[in-house]
Amino acid sequence: MKELLKQKLNKLFQEQRFAVIATQGKNEPYTNLVSFLVNENLEKIYFPTSKKTQKFKNLSENSRISILIDNRGNKPTDIKNAMAVTATGLTREKQDEKIIKLFLKKHPYLEDFINSSDCAMIEISIEKYFIVDNFQNVRTVNL
């Protein structure tokens, strides 16, 4: 990945707190808003979820996922200025104290949730990024 593009992605991922994930149930896709963390080399994305949720059930049955991270401000200028990144990959549950500490550094308001007994940290191993900016400038980056 080119260094300038990597810097743009890192900036977006550090500034944004929330993303939309898409999982697949038996008969239909399912989307959710999640808090997230991306590792330094942009190969992994993490988000917590309760094990009692539909998204966790879907991921238990089908580990494929899509995640959308963007910086839109819901303004007309977004058509030219916003950046949207879709990442696709495979998930697994990953309980790791280092990841939890990094996640809580970005999202300290989720400490009680993260420490609850039914919370699972989900790791996405990224296969591909689809990057859209300047309205129709689309790039695909395979990892």
N, C-alpha and C positions, 0 to 999 in steps of 0.2 A: 504494500500500500504506500502510495506517495506520502512523503512527510507532511506536506501542506494539507492534504486531505485528512490525514490522521490527526493533525492539530485541530482542524475544524470539527471533526467528530468528537474528539476529547472535550473541546470547549462546550459543544452542545450537550454531551452526556453529563458534564459537571454542572452545568447551569440548570438543567431540567430535573425535576424531582419525580415526575410521573410519566408513565407510558401506558399504552394500550396493548394488551396481549390478545391474541386470537388462538383458541384451542378448538378442537373438534370433538364433539360428542358423537353419539351413534348416528344421529339423523341431521345434525345441523351444527354450523359453526357457533362459537360462543365467545364474546369479547368481555374484557374486564379492564378497569383502570388499576394499575399497580404502582407502587414505589419501586425504584430500581437502583442498581449499582452496576457499573461496568468496570472490569479489571483494566489494568494499565495497558496491556497489549491488545485490547479490544476483542479478545477471543471468547470471553465469557461475560454473560449478564446474569445478575442475581436479583431475585425478588422473593419476598416472603408471602406465604398464604396459609390460611387455616386448612387443616386436613379435612375439615367438614364442608368444604366448598365444592361447587360444581366444577370449577377450574381444576382443582386438585384431582377430582374423580376423572375428568377428561384426560388429564396428563398421565394418570395412572394407566389408562387404557390406550392412549396414543401419545407418545412423547414428543411428537412434532409440534412446533410452535412458531408463531410469527409475533413480532413485537414492533410497535411503531412508537418512535420518539420524535417529537417535533417542537418547534419554538414559535408557533403561530401565536399571535396576539389578538386574533379575531378582529383584524382591521383590514380595510381594503388594500393597504400596502403589502399585506402578507403574500399576495399573488406574486410579487417580485422578491420580497425579502425573506420569506419563511423558508426553513429547511426542514425536510421530513426524511427520516431514515427508518426503513423497515429492515429488520434482521430476521433471518429464518435459521432454525436449527433444531437440535434435540435437547430434551430436558432430562434432569435427574434430580433427586433430592440430595442436597449437599449440606451437611451440618459441619461447619468448620469455624472455630472460634475466631480466627483471623478475619474471615469474611464477615462474620457477624459484627466484629469491632469496626471494620471499615464501613459496613452498612449503617451502623448506629452513629458513626461520625457524620454521615450525610443526612441521616434521618433520626435524630435523637428522640423525637416525639413518638417513635414507634417501639421504644424499649420494652414497655409492658407486653405489647403484642409479640415481639420477637422472643421474649422469654417465656411466653405461655406454652403449656405442654402440648397443645395441638397445632403449634406453628411449625411449618416446614419451610426451610430455605430451598428455593428452586434454582438450579444452575442451568443456564442455557449455553450449550456449546454452539457457538455461531458458525454457520456454514457459509453464509452469504449476506452481504449488505446491499440494499437498494437505496441509493441516495438521490433525492430530488431537491434541487434548489433553483432559484431564478426561473420559477414557473414550470419550465419544461426541460431543464437540464438534468438528465437522468444518467446515473452511473451505476454499474454493478461491480461489486468487489467480492471475489471468492476468497475464502480463507482456507 
